[in-house]
Structure formats: C-alpha cells, structure tokens
Amino acid sequence: MKLIAPLLIAVFAAASTFSACAAEAEAAPAAHAEAAPAKAAKPDLAKGEASFTAVCAACHGADGNSGTPAYPKLAQQHPEYLVKQLQEFKSDKRNNPIMKGFASALSDEDMKNIAYWVTTKKAKTGFAKDKELVALGERIYRGGIADRQVPACAGCHSPNGAGIPSQYPRLSGQHAEYAVAQLTAFRDGGRKNSLQMTQVAAKMNDREIKAVADYIAGLR
C-alpha cells in the first residue's frame, strides 16, 4: 500500500499536466484566429452602379464617358486613383467646391464601390484636334523637354496613356480641355495634390500644355 499511494499520486499529477498542456494548445490557435485581421470587403459593384447613377452620371456620363469637355472621362480609370481623388476632394487636399459637396456625402465604402464599378466600363476613344500642335505634343509626351528637365509623360503614364495601376492615372482619350485645365492648375497653384505634377507643369508654357493635352486626347 505504501508503494501504490505514491504511484497513484504520480499518475494523477501527469494526467493533470497533460490536460493543462492540451488546453493551452487548443487555446493558442483560437487566440491567434481572434487576432488575425479581417479581410477587406470586396467592392459591391451593384451599389457602386447605383451610387454612380445617383451622384456622378449627370456630369460624367451614364457609363463614365463624359460628353462634356469640362468634366473628365472616368471609364477604365484605375480605381485606386479615383478613390484617392474622392478622398482628397472630401478633405480639401484637392480644391474643388463642386466635387467637395459630392465627395463629402460619400463614405470610403461608397467611394470604393463607385470607383471599382466605373473602371469596368470601357472608355470611348478621343481624337486630337489641332494638327499644328499634335507633333509638338507627341515629342513632349514621348521625350519630355530636355533643356528644362521636363520628363517624358510616357515614363509614368505609359506610351499609350494607360497609366500604371495604383500609381499613375490613365490619360488615354481624356478630353483635351480637361487636361489643359488640370496642367494649368498644377502649374499655377490651383491644384496641389501632386508635388510631382506641380514640378513638371511649372516648367511648361501654355502652348506646350495645350499640345500635350491635344495629343493625349488622341491616344489609344
């Protein structure tokens, strides 16, 4: 009996230790699972279409292809770029009283839904209008202006104007009038949400800006 008692104590002690370890092992994955970040929700394209129709279509066209040169084409634009612009309109980093009003009514989720919906729409092609300037525009777009250290537009926006997703916007087929307005705003301080574009536009004159914008309109 004296030998059996210590043996029973040892068995019970080992069992208790095993149970405690097992409980810790089960708890560890559960705790890890709770700590894991939730996956970002996918954009809701149906809600995006509804919001775009209600808020954006009057100016930017039912399918994102604005028919008015003062308003940009949004179809096929990179969604990350569109979300960034909407957020900056809302925060006043990009100054535009009209867009400020619309963007302020949108949540980040609304912006994402709209941006990802309109990027699924095919952009309509445009065309250059000024034959005298288009050659100059092509030279600047493809080769920059060496003596003023103006880089080629194609370096960031790609040779065909498709841009680089999440970094540089699509320009292909954009209204020349809108492109002129934006380049001028960057140059003159009216638009301040891209230091890189401010530095580029600051070295360009009106004729060069118009030439590049007209060339961009015909890119495809």
Secondary structure as a PSIPRED ss2 file (coil, helix, strand):
# PSIPRED VFORMAT (PSIPRED V4.0)

   1 M C   1.000  0.000  0.000
   2 K C   1.000  0.000  0.000
   3 L C   1.000  0.000  0.000
   4 I H   0.000  1.000  0.000
   5 A H   0.000  1.000  0.000
   6 P H   0.000  1.000  0.000
   7 L H   0.000  1.000  0.000
   8 L H   0.000  1.000  0.000
   9 I H   0.000  1.000  0.000
  10 A H   0.000  1.000  0.000
  11 V H   0.000  1.000  0.000
  12 F H   0.000  1.000  0.000
  13 A H   0.000  1.000  0.000
  14 A H   0.000  1.000  0.000
  15 A H   0.000  1.000  0.000
  16 S H   0.000  1.000  0.000
  17 T H   0.000  1.000  0.000
  18 F H   0.000  1.000  0.000
  19 S H   0.000  1.000  0.000
  20 A H   0.000  1.000  0.000
  21 C H   0.000  1.000  0.000
  22 A H   0.000  1.000  0.000
  23 A H   0.000  1.000  0.000
  24 E H   0.000  1.000  0.000
  25 A H   0.000  1.000  0.000
  26 E H   0.000  1.000  0.000
  27 A H   0.000  1.000  0.000
  28 A H   0.000  1.000  0.000
  29 P H   0.000  1.000  0.000
  30 A H   0.000  1.000  0.000
  31 A H   0.000  1.000  0.000
  32 H H   0.000  1.000  0.000
  33 A H   0.000  1.000  0.000
  34 E H   0.000  1.000  0.000
  35 A H   0.000  1.000  0.000
  36 A C   1.000  0.000  0.000
  37 P C   1.000  0.000  0.000
  38 A C   1.000  0.000  0.000
  39 K C   1.000  0.000  0.000
  40 A C   1.000  0.000  0.000
  41 A C   1.000  0.000  0.000
  42 K C   1.000  0.000  0.000
  43 P C   1.000  0.000  0.000
  44 D C   1.000  0.000  0.000
  45 L H   0.000  1.000  0.000
  46 A H   0.000  1.000  0.000
  47 K H   0.000  1.000  0.000
  48 G H   0.000  1.000  0.000
  49 E H   0.000  1.000  0.000
  50 A H   0.000  1.000  0.000
  51 S H   0.000  1.000  0.000
  52 F H   0.000  1.000  0.000
  53 T H   0.000  1.000  0.000
  54 A H   0.000  1.000  0.000
  55 V H   0.000  1.000  0.000
  56 C H   0.000  1.000  0.000
  57 A H   0.000  1.000  0.000
  58 A H   0.000  1.000  0.000
  59 C H   0.000  1.000  0.000
  60 H H   0.000  1.000  0.000
  61 G C   1.000  0.000  0.000
  62 A C   1.000  0.000  0.000
  63 D C   1.000  0.000  0.000
  64 G C   1.000  0.000  0.000
  65 N C   1.000  0.000  0.000
  66 S C   1.000  0.000  0.000
  67 G C   1.000  0.000  0.000
  68 T C   1.000  0.000  0.000
  69 P C   1.000  0.000  0.000
  70 A C   1.000  0.000  0.000
  71 Y C   1.000  0.000  0.000
  72 P C   1.000  0.000  0.000
  73 K C   1.000  0.000  0.000
  74 L C   1.000  0.000  0.000
  75 A C   1.000  0.000  0.000
  76 Q C   1.000  0.000  0.000
  77 Q C   1.000  0.000  0.000
  78 H C   1.000  0.000  0.000
  79 P H   0.000  1.000  0.000
  80 E H   0.000  1.000  0.000
  81 Y H   0.000  1.000  0.000
  82 L H   0.000  1.000  0.000
  83 V H   0.000  1.000  0.000
  84 K H   0.000  1.000  0.000
  85 Q H   0.000  1.000  0.000
  86 L H   0.000  1.000  0.000
  87 Q H   0.000  1.000  0.000
  88 E H   0.000  1.000  0.000
  89 F H   0.000  1.000  0.000
  90 K H   0.000  1.000  0.000
  91 S H   0.000  1.000  0.000
  92 D C   1.000  0.000  0.000
  93 K C   1.000  0.000  0.000
  94 R C   1.000  0.000  0.000
  95 N C   1.000  0.000  0.000
  96 N C   1.000  0.000  0.000
  97 P H   0.000  1.000  0.000
  98 I H   0.000  1.000  0.000
  99 M H   0.000  1.000  0.000
 100 K H   0.000  1.000  0.000
 101 G H   0.000  1.000  0.000
 102 F H   0.000  1.000  0.000
 103 A H   0.000  1.000  0.000
 104 S H   0.000  1.000  0.000
 105 A C   1.000  0.000  0.000
 106 L C   1.000  0.000  0.000
 107 S C   1.000  0.000  0.000
 108 D H   0.000  1.000  0.000
 109 E H   0.000  1.000  0.000
 110 D H   0.000  1.000  0.000
 111 M H   0.000  1.000  0.000
 112 K H   0.000  1.000  0.000
 113 N H   0.000  1.000  0.000
 114 I H   0.000  1.000  0.000
 115 A H   0.000  1.000  0.000
 116 Y H   0.000  1.000  0.000
 117 W H   0.000  1.000  0.000
 118 V H   0.000  1.000  0.000
 119 T C   1.000  0.000  0.000
 120 T C   1.000  0.000  0.000
 121 K C   1.000  0.000  0.000
 122 K C   1.000  0.000  0.000
 123 A C   1.000  0.000  0.000
 124 K C   1.000  0.000  0.000
 125 T C   1.000  0.000  0.000
 126 G C   1.000  0.000  0.000
 127 F C   1.000  0.000  0.000
 128 A C   1.000  0.000  0.000
 129 K C   1.000  0.000  0.000
 130 D C   1.000  0.000  0.000
 131 K H   0.000  1.000  0.000
 132 E H   0.000  1.000  0.000
 133 L H   0.000  1.000  0.000
 134 V H   0.000  1.000  0.000
 135 A H   0.000  1.000  0.000
 136 L H   0.000  1.000  0.000
 137 G H   0.000  1.000  0.000
 138 E H   0.000  1.000  0.000
 139 R H   0.000  1.000  0.000
 140 I H   0.000  1.000  0.000
 141 Y H   0.000  1.000  0.000
 142 R H   0.000  1.000  0.000
 143 G H   0.000  1.000  0.000
 144 G C   1.000  0.000  0.000
 145 I E   0.000  0.000  1.000
 146 A H   0.000  1.000  0.000
 147 D H   0.000  1.000  0.000
 148 R H   0.000  1.000  0.000
 149 Q C   1.000  0.000  0.000
 150 V E   0.000  0.000  1.000
 151 P C   1.000  0.000  0.000
 152 A C   1.000  0.000  0.000
 153 C C   1.000  0.000  0.000
 154 A H   0.000  1.000  0.000
 155 G H   0.000  1.000  0.000
 156 C H   0.000  1.000  0.000
 157 H H   0.000  1.000  0.000
 158 S C   1.000  0.000  0.000
 159 P C   1.000  0.000  0.000
 160 N C   1.000  0.000  0.000
 161 G C   1.000  0.000  0.000
 162 A C   1.000  0.000  0.000
 163 G C   1.000  0.000  0.000
 164 I E   0.000  0.000  1.000
 165 P C   1.000  0.000  0.000
 166 S C   1.000  0.000  0.000
 167 Q C   1.000  0.000  0.000
 168 Y E   0.000  0.000  1.000
 169 P C   1.000  0.000  0.000
 170 R C   1.000  0.000  0.000
 171 L C   1.000  0.000  0.000
 172 S C   1.000  0.000  0.000
 173 G C   1.000  0.000  0.000
 174 Q C   1.000  0.000  0.000
 175 H C   1.000  0.000  0.000
 176 A H   0.000  1.000  0.000
 177 E H   0.000  1.000  0.000
 178 Y H   0.000  1.000  0.000
 179 A H   0.000  1.000  0.000
 180 V H   0.000  1.000  0.000
 181 A H   0.000  1.000  0.000
 182 Q H   0.000  1.000  0.000
 183 L H   0.000  1.000  0.000
 184 T H   0.000  1.000  0.000
 185 A H   0.000  1.000  0.000
 186 F H   0.000  1.000  0.000
 187 R H   0.000  1.000  0.000
 188 D H   0.000  1.000  0.000
 189 G C   1.000  0.000  0.000
 190 G C   1.000  0.000  0.000
 191 R C   1.000  0.000  0.000
 192 K C   1.000  0.000  0.000
 193 N C   1.000  0.000  0.000
 194 S C   1.000  0.000  0.000
 195 L H   0.000  1.000  0.000
 196 Q H   0.000  1.000  0.000
 197 M H   0.000  1.000  0.000
 198 T H   0.000  1.000  0.000
 199 Q H   0.000  1.000  0.000
 200 V H   0.000  1.000  0.000
 201 A H   0.000  1.000  0.000
 202 A C   1.000  0.000  0.000
 203 K C   1.000  0.000  0.000
 204 M C   1.000  0.000  0.000
 205 N C   1.000  0.000  0.000
 206 D H   0.000  1.000  0.000
 207 R H   0.000  1.000  0.000
 208 E H   0.000  1.000  0.000
 209 I H   0.000  1.000  0.000
 210 K H   0.000  1.000  0.000
 211 A H   0.000  1.000  0.000
 212 V H   0.000  1.000  0.000
 213 A H   0.000  1.000  0.000
 214 D H   0.000  1.000  0.000
 215 Y H   0.000  1.000  0.000
 216 I H   0.000  1.000  0.000
 217 A H   0.000  1.000  0.000
 218 G C   1.000  0.000  0.000
 219 L C   1.000  0.000  0.000
 220 R C   1.000  0.000  0.000
